[in-house]
Amino acid sequence: MGHSNIQTTLNIYNHVTKKAKQNFEKQFANFATFKKLIQKLIHSMNKKRNPLAHKGFPILKK
């Protein structure tokens, strides 16, 4: 790595690893939020297409 002290290398990579973990956690939270929004949108669209579907009635075919 080029550092004369192993502790310097460990400190640098520990910092990088913490940043990567924080970034992953943010991205995962964004994905979870996006997934919930999509599920709500699909549910809303299904209710408009077949208002009785959310109450356990099968989708009515035209």
Summary of the structure (lengths in Angstrom):
residues: 62
radius of gyration: 24.2
end to end distance: 68.7
largest distance: 76.0
contacts: 112
relative contact order: 0.07
helix: 76%
strand: 0%
